[in-house]
Amino acid sequence: MNYKKLGSTDVDVSTICLGTMTWGEQNSKADGFEQMNYAIDNGVNFWDTAEIYAIPMREETYGETENIIGEWFKKSKKRDKVILATKVSGPTSKEYIRGGGCSYDKKSMSEALEKSLKRMQTDYIDLYQLHWPERNTNFFGKQGYEHDSNEKNWIAFEEILENLKKFVDEGKIRYVGLSNETAWGLAKCLELSKLKNLPKMMAVQNPYNLLNRTYEVGLAEISVREQSGLLAYSPLAFGYLTGKYRNNNMPKGSRIDLFKDFTRYNNENSIKAIEEYYKISQKFNLDFAQMSIKFCEIQPFVTSVIIGATTMQQLKTNVESVNVNLNNDIINEINEVQKIYPNPCP
């Protein structure tokens, strides 16, 4: 396994991060236990979850993933072996998530944190992340920013950071991070943390893969210069970058088969780009999924790549991507495809 520092901390996290959002929906508790056992035995010490998991969001499965993790901690006694990240939900219309509406005021965040700690049967969380912005901005696949002068009120960053500082001072969280955030959002938080001596955002969890390299525009420079690295989620683009959906295939039980509205990575240009990337993997005798993950891992602005698997074979393949070498010829060919089909699925 490979390791990098989490932001500007002295904490070493594996460059492969264990994603957990299928546990409690596509995967059972037994599946989750098997994945956690394999991960810890193979050097994956960084795990990511969220209060809203399992995904897709449903009231019946809200918090179930954290429950599974907590039961594993209780049984294994290995909480100290894991760098644990979770996320507090952003604003939502789902009333079962603390009544819906804004989520980053002190009362709502305190409630979310206490419930996550209880579900995961732990006294502290290593990395506590804001799952998505409260303000009106471009995230979750929206490419361009359109300003809404009539947008609803949202909690000021300074107030949010002060709330997070309280949790840090209490020992309930060690570090903080963002998710689905823009360059402006990250830069503003970093500025305030310096000016006001407030917690620094040590990481940004955003989508990044061969079909969506938009993080390279603006955010990548901030990540490198400010030591606030990317936790790249969806590195396999809902499984499209494994090749399993090529030629209109639809494996039974796959995410796209089960959840028809997961369409972000399915359009004409993405299908063409996927085919070109697949050809590169075949030319250089590489597993397509491993090539896709490795491309993310080697970027200087990336701290860790979040992998999610529903089968043990998928998990093993993904973890073993750390042993793959992408030479300059492979990188150059990948970049040529990006020029022809630039970010077809932002």
HELIX and SHEET records of a PDB file:
HELIX    1   1 LYS A   29  ASP A   41  1                                  13    
HELIX    2   2 GLU A   59  THR A   61  5                                   3    
HELIX    3   3 GLU A   64  SER A   76  1                                  13    
HELIX    4   4 ARG A   79  LYS A   81  5                                   3    
HELIX    5   5 LYS A  106  ARG A  119  1                                  14    
HELIX    6   6 PHE A  157  ASP A  169  1                                  13    
HELIX    7   7 ALA A  183  LYS A  196  1                                  14    
HELIX    8   8 THR A  214  GLU A  216  5                                   3    
HELIX    9   9 LEU A  219  GLU A  226  1                                   8    
HELIX   10  10 ALA A  237  THR A  242  5                                   6    
HELIX   11  11 ARG A  246  ASN A  248  5                                   3    
HELIX   12  12 ARG A  255  LEU A  258  1                                   4    
HELIX   13  13 GLU A  268  LYS A  283  1                                  16    
HELIX   14  14 PHE A  288  GLU A  297  1                                  10    
HELIX   15  15 MET A  312  VAL A  319  1                                   8    
HELIX   16  16 GLU A  320  ASN A  323  5                                   4    
HELIX   17  17 ASN A  328  ILE A  340  1                                  13    
SHEET    1   A 2 TYR A   3  LYS A   5  0                                        
SHEET    2   A 2 ASP A  12  SER A  14 -1                                        
SHEET    1   B 9 ILE A  16  GLY A  19  0                                        
SHEET    2   B 9 PHE A  46  ASP A  48  1                                        
SHEET    3   B 9 ILE A  83  VAL A  88  1                                        
SHEET    4   B 9 ILE A 125  LEU A 130  1                                        
SHEET    5   B 9 ILE A 173  SER A 179  1                                        
SHEET    6   B 9 MET A 201  PRO A 207  1                                        
SHEET    7   B 9 GLY A 229  TYR A 233  1                                        
SHEET    8   B 9 VAL A 302  ILE A 307  1                                        
SHEET    9   B 9 ILE A  16  GLY A  19  1                                        
END                                                                             
